């Protein structure tokens, strides 16, 4: 699971300090979230986060240091799952990707993402990411 992010470009092409994050729609409904999914036994959590971001959101980038681990209840299966969240600094946005026909992807401000994101633990991870990036800039 990851939070794809980038910095907005100024009109002159230089990078600003304004953060944008990428959210995607759920396959089943129009709820918005960050890319998530399970990881295979033969891959690391970081590799899984990158694979999911390519499959679900069509973005490639650098998986950064883990934001944390959250336990949450799966409504579908009625069991608890562990969710690890990673920041993904997006380097490339693919024009074609595996789930493009079943998902919308949208770049938005942190505030907009916080408002539309359905899962409390994803909002918490977003807050941690913003805190981390803000302290790096200072």
C-alpha positions in Angstrom: 0.0 0.0 0.0 1.4 3.4 -0.9 0.8 7.0 -1.2 2.0 8.2 -4.6 3.1 11.8 -4.4 4.9 14.5 -6.3 5.6 18.2 -6.1 3.6 20.6 -8.3 5.5 22.3 -11.1 5.5 26.1 -11.3 4.6 27.8 -14.6 8.3 28.1 -15.4 8.7 24.3 -15.1 10.6 24.4 -11.7 9.3 22.3 -8.8 7.3 24.0 -6.1 7.0 22.9 -2.5 3.2 22.2 -3.1 2.5 18.6 -2.6 0.1 16.6 -4.7 -1.0 13.0 -4.0 -2.6 10.5 -6.3 -5.8 8.8 -5.3 -7.6 6.1 -7.2 -11.2 4.9 -7.3 -12.3 1.6 -5.8 -13.2 -1.1 -8.4 -16.6 -1.7 -6.8 -17.7 1.9 -6.3 -16.5 5.5 -6.6 -14.9 5.6 -3.2 -11.4 7.1 -3.4 -8.3 5.6 -1.8 -4.6 5.0 -2.2 -3.3 2.0 -4.1 -3.4 -1.1 -1.9 -3.3 -4.9 -2.1 -1.7 -8.0 -0.7 1.9 -8.9 -1.2 3.1 -12.2 -2.7 5.3 -14.5 -0.7 8.3 -14.0 -3.1 8.3 -10.2 -2.8 9.2 -7.7 -0.1 6.5 -5.2 1.2 8.3 -2.5 -0.8 8.2 -4.5 -4.0 4.5 -5.2 -3.4 3.8 -1.5 -2.9 5.5 -0.6 -6.2 3.7 -3.4 -8.1 0.3 -2.3 -6.7 1.0 1.3 -7.7 1.8 0.2 -11.2 -1.2 -2.2 -11.5 -3.8 0.0 -9.8 -2.6 3.6 -10.5 -0.2 3.3 -13.4 2.6 5.1 -11.7 6.3 4.2 -11.2 8.6 5.8 -8.7 10.8 5.4 -5.7 9.4 3.6 -2.7 10.6 5.4 0.4 10.8 4.5 4.1 7.7 2.9 5.6 5.2 5.3 7.2 3.8 2.7 9.6 1.7 -0.4 10.1 -2.1 -0.3 10.8 -4.5 -3.1 11.8 -7.9 -2.8 10.2 -11.0 -4.9 9.8 -11.9 -6.2 6.4 -15.7 -5.7 5.9 -15.7 -8.4 3.2 -14.1 -11.1 5.2 -14.7 -10.0 8.7 -11.1 -10.5 9.7 -8.2 -8.2 10.8 -5.5 -7.3 8.4 -2.1 -5.6 8.7 -1.6 -2.7 6.4 1.8 -1.2 5.8 2.0 2.2 4.1 4.9 3.5 2.1 5.4 6.9 0.3 6.1 6.6 -3.4 7.8 9.5 -5.0 6.4 9.3 -8.5 8.9 9.5 -11.4 6.7 8.4 -14.3 2.9 8.3 -15.0 2.1 5.5 -17.5 -0.4 6.2 -20.3 -1.6 2.6 -20.1 -1.8 0.4 -17.1 -3.4 -2.9 -16.1 -6.5 -1.6 -14.2 -7.1 1.6 -16.2 -10.5 0.4 -17.3 -11.8 -0.2 -13.8 -10.2 2.7 -11.9 -10.0 6.5 -12.1 -6.8 8.2 -11.0 -6.8 11.8 -9.7 -4.0 14.1 -8.5 -5.1 16.3 -5.7 -4.0 18.4 -2.8 -3.4 16.8 0.5 -6.5 18.5 1.9 -8.7 17.2 -0.9 -7.2 13.7 -0.6 -7.9 13.8 3.2 -11.5 14.8 2.5 -12.2 12.0 -0.1 -10.1 9.1 1.3 -12.4 6.6 2.9 -10.1 4.8 5.3 -9.0 6.4 8.6 -5.7 4.6 8.6 -4.9 6.0 5.1 -5.6 9.5 6.4 -3.3 8.9 9.3 -0.5 7.7 7.0 -1.1 10.8 4.8 -0.6 13.0 7.9 2.6 11.2 8.8 3.9 11.7 5.2 3.1 15.4 5.2 4.8 15.8 8.6 7.9 13.9 7.3 8.2 15.9 4.1 7.6 19.2 5.9 10.4 18.6 8.4 12.7 17.6 5.6 12.1 20.9 3.8 12.9 23.0 6.9 
